[in-house]
Amino acid sequence: MNRSEQLFGRAKKVLPGGVNSPVRFYEPYPFFATSARGSKLTTADHKTYLDYCMGYGAMVLGHGYSSVIEAVRSQLDNGTLFCVPTEREIKLAEMICKVVPCAEMARLLNTGSEATMHAIRLARAFTKRKCVIKFEGGYHGAHDYVLAKAGSGAASMPASEGVLEEASAQTAVVPYNDPAALERAIEKNRDTACVIIEPVLANIGLVLPEKRYLNEVRRITEQNDVVLIFDEVVTGFRLQLGGASEFFGIKPDLAAFAKALGNGLPIAAIAGKREIMSKLAPAGAAYQASTFAGNSVSVAAAIATLETLIEAKNAIYPKIARTCDSIVDGIKDALSAAQLDCTVNSIGSMFQLFFTGEKVKDEASAKKSNAAIFRRLFDELLKRDVFIPPSQFETCFVSYAHSEDDADKTIEAYSEAFRRIKKQQ
Ligand SMILES: Cc1ncc(COP(=O)(O)O)c(C=O)c1O
């Protein structure tokens, strides 16, 4: 029995399902990590994997990025949690307001789920309306109003027990990439407070917006006075410095950030229009609070991350996109050589494969992918020292630390994996 198997046996006794987040489990047991550096993860069994999970997108600069680690280290000597305001929180909010197109004000929080939950409450407080519209396959965290037809781990499960029917009843779900469906849903429900959307779906595999789709979403929400929330938890500071909003040139009313903001430290933010943000307590009457919000260690990590991203944006974003493109080009060549039916979606530093001949443009088409082949791919890649998220309904992430040599090894691993899969078909 290897060390990971032993550890999983122990974990199951004290951690439900042996893990602290469902997407981390896969049959028969996940490998356990001991350390991570750059583009690589090391396991309890002394194996080293090229990592394309990258903290589900959080590690935009790579594991253990030196300026982030330095900033955390030096902050530790000065205290971790004050629960009174600090100048560095202002600095971080100013940086967010400088780079995020819709941001006139920001509120710091800890996780993406918190950010979307409070952005929705804020939209309700601002509009004095109740209902939420989300998209099939869109994932916004694990809270009650957004779990209907959600992506990520929830995509492989029946509707979650314990979610109040009364809460779900306030959420309408429409297909992505279908502006007419969104327009109809808003017309049908004049009590709609907000539309929350991942501008690029990254939790049902990777699904891109069709041309002008996001412009249409903006037009429809604006014409109906509905608050548009971009969930940029994945795309923020990753797709571009100013997230999907900068990438596509569209300004939502509010945006939620987490993941890449702290390059591996837990930190999140809501940012947006001053008139909406001012509704947050104590300025306004929409209550949101958190003991750990703005804690010094996470803030130090986020400032160091943003400083690096701002300073080197002209090097970082083109580089990670180039590395991702070369991996995707290599994968596409290997797929045609192996004669496998597969659609590859990619944008910026993100990519995912779907084993279907159809174009993947929404949840319904994503779910046509052959899950058994995807699972074979995951196993074959792992045998070749490449770790991708263990689910079809996630996305692979390239970081600034991934080198050309990493890309070549990755293409080689995919090519061999495809040959094995084809042989056994
Ligand atoms: C788009 C999106 N929104 C929200 C969340 C929730 O973030 P967290 O896991 O930090 O609560 C996630 C997590 O994967 C996400 O991908």
The ligand as an SDF file (V2000), in Angstrom:
LIG
                    3D

 16 16  0  0  0  0  0  0  0  0999 V2000
  -16.4430   30.9410  -10.8850 C   0  0  0  0  0  0  0  0  0  0  0  0
  -16.3840   30.5880   -9.4350 C   0  0  0  0  0  0  0  0  0  0  0  0
  -17.1000   31.3030   -8.5580 N   0  0  0  0  0  0  0  0  0  0  0  0
  -17.0770   31.0500   -7.2450 C   0  0  0  0  0  0  0  0  0  0  0  0
  -16.3190   30.0060   -6.7420 C   0  0  0  0  0  0  0  0  0  0  0  0
  -16.2910   29.7370   -5.2690 C   0  0  0  0  0  0  0  0  0  0  0  0
  -15.0620   30.1100   -4.7690 O   0  0  0  0  0  0  0  0  0  0  0  0
  -14.5050   29.4880   -3.3980 P   0  0  0  0  0  0  0  0  0  0  0  0
  -14.2400   28.0370   -3.6690 O   0  0  0  0  0  0  0  0  0  0  0  0
  -13.2850   30.2900   -3.1000 O   0  0  0  0  0  0  0  0  0  0  0  0
  -15.5730   29.6840   -2.3780 O   0  0  0  0  0  0  0  0  0  0  0  0
  -15.5640   29.2270   -7.6190 C   0  0  0  0  0  0  0  0  0  0  0  0
  -14.7620   28.1010   -7.1140 C   0  0  0  0  0  0  0  0  0  0  0  0
  -14.2620   27.2840   -7.8210 O   0  0  0  0  0  0  0  0  0  0  0  0
  -15.5900   29.5300   -8.9930 C   0  0  0  0  0  0  0  0  0  0  0  0
  -14.8910   28.8070   -9.8850 O   0  0  0  0  0  0  0  0  0  0  0  0
  1  2  1  0
  2  3  1  0
  2 15  2  0
  3  4  2  0
  4  5  1  0
  5  6  1  0
  5 12  2  0
  6  7  1  0
  7  8  1  0
  8  9  2  0
  8 10  1  0
  8 11  1  0
 12 13  1  0
 12 15  1  0
 13 14  2  0
 15 16  1  0
M  END
$$$$
